[in-house]
Amino acid sequence: MPRPPSRTLTDAELRVMNVLWEHSPAAVGEVVDAIEGAPRPAYNTVLTILRILERKGYVAHEKEGRAFTFRPLVDRVQERRRALSQMLSRLFDNSPQLLVSDLLGHEWIDADELRRVRALVDQAPAAAGPKRKKGKRS
């Protein structure tokens, strides 16, 4: 039985979305040319990825002459928030505290970066977003 389509972005889809977020609207060839890193995917591969992204609701296309141009329907901030919410739910019991604790406890962070993180925490509104169900805390 085939695997159900993922509602999240694969690495290849994210590479294409990054191009569209920076260079929208773009034709398939323009997307291919703008993708960074090696190996550069083939035209037909990028077209297939764009069609998948369209089915997932991430992009839309318009016909311009003989070419199709694609534009994102989801902005980068929306996608970051959706991905982070999913990660919080799946891996951190909906606990931002566990996420930050894990990030700061297991990754090297320099003093300047830590100061910037503290400043962001200090500026964050206390009741931002919807109330979360309390889960286990470590």
QUIVENHU-V41443 format. One line per field, one symbol per residue. ss: DSSP state (~ for helix, > for strand, _ for the rest). psi: psi as a letter, one per 30 degrees, with the letter a starting at -180 (. if undefined). burial: # if it has 9 or more other C-alpha atoms within 8 Angstrom, else .. Layout:
# QUIVENHU-V41443
ss = ???
psi = ???
burial = ???
This chain:
# QUIVENHU-V41443
ss = __________~~~~~~~~~~~~___>>~~~~~~~________~~~~~~~~~~~~~~__>>>>>>__>>>>>>___~~~~~~~~~~~~~~~~____~~~~~~~~~~~____~~~~~~~~~~~~~_______________
psi = kkkkkkflkleeeeeeeeeefeiklkleeeeeffklllkklleeeeeeeeeeeeefgelllkkjbflkkkkkfkleeeeeeeeeeeeeeefghhjeeeeeeeefffkkkleeeeeeeeeeeefkkehkalkkkkakk.
burial = ............#####.###..#####..##..#.......#..##.##..##..#####......#####.#....#...#.#.###..####..##....#.........#........................
